[in-house]
């Protein structure tokens, strides 16, 4: 049985840190409902769009994600629109996916 990603904390990700291996990706992805791996500018990222009833609910969720980001010192791209929020995680310093991104995706889901 895999560890619950929401119980983990992010580690400091420095230049040269290893990208997530295919084995890690295969372990983590089943724990993330609705997340997909997308490639933007040659960089793999985790992305999910969350649906809400209106802009106010979307903005409240965005604020919760922001608080989480500051607690873990890891920051995504967030697009807030009427009725939806798209969150994209990747590790900027290593230009790809790290275990931290999967942890933060799980913690993002837990905010709902």
N, C-alpha and C positions, 0 to 999 in steps of 0.2 A: 504494500500500500504506500502511496506517495504521501509526503508531508503536505499539509494544508499550506498553500502559498500565502494565505493571509496571516499566518503566524510567524512568517519570516520577516526579517528587516533587510533593507538595502545595505549593501556594503559599498564602500567608496570605490568608485570605478575610475581608474587612472588610465592615461594613455598606455596602450599596449596590453591592457587587460584582455583576456580571451573572450571572443564572441561565444555565444551559446552554441553548444555542439548540437548536432542533429539528434543525438540521444536525449539531451536536455529538452529540446523542442518537443520531441515525441512524448516525453514525460509530462511536460507542463501544459501543452495545448488542450488535452482532454479536460483539464481542470478549469479552462476558460470558456464559458458559454458565450457564443456569438462573436468572439474575437477572431480576427483573421490576420494572417501575415500578408502585408502588402509591400511592394518594393517601389520606393519613390527616390528618384535621382540615384539609383543603384544601391540604395540602402534599405535593408529589410527592417520593417517596423510592425508593431502590433497596432491594430486599429479596430475600433468599435463605435457604432453610432447608437446613442441612447435616445429613446423617444419620450416626449413629455406632452402634457396637455396644452401648454402655452409657453410663452417666453419666460414668464416669471419662474415657473418650475425649472425650466432649463437653466436659468441663471442661478437659482439656488443650488442646483446640482454642481454647476461650474464652480461656485464658491467652495463647496465641500471638497471638490477635487483639489482646489488650490490650497486649502488647509492641509490636506493629506500630503501634497507635494512638499510643502514647507517642513512638515514633520519628518519626512523621509529624505529630504534634500535631493529629490529627483523630480524632474519637471518634464511634462509632455507638451505636445502641441494640442491646444484645445480650440475647437471651433464651436461657438455657441450661436445658434440660430433659433428662430421661432419653432418651438416644439421639438427641438433636438440638439444634442451635443455630441460632437465627434471628438473622441480622445485618441491620440496617437502616441504610443510609447516607443522609444528607442534610446540607445545610449549614444549621445552626441560625440563624446570623446573617442569612442572606438568605432563609430560609424556603423552601428548595427545592433543586433539584439544581444542582451546580457541577461543573466538570471534576474537582475533587478527589474527589468521591464515586465517580466511575467509576474513577479511579486506585486508590482504596482497595478497591473491590469486586474489581478484578483482583488486587490484592496479597493480599486475603483468600483468593481462590481458590488463589493460589500457595503458601499455607501448608500445603496438603494434600499 
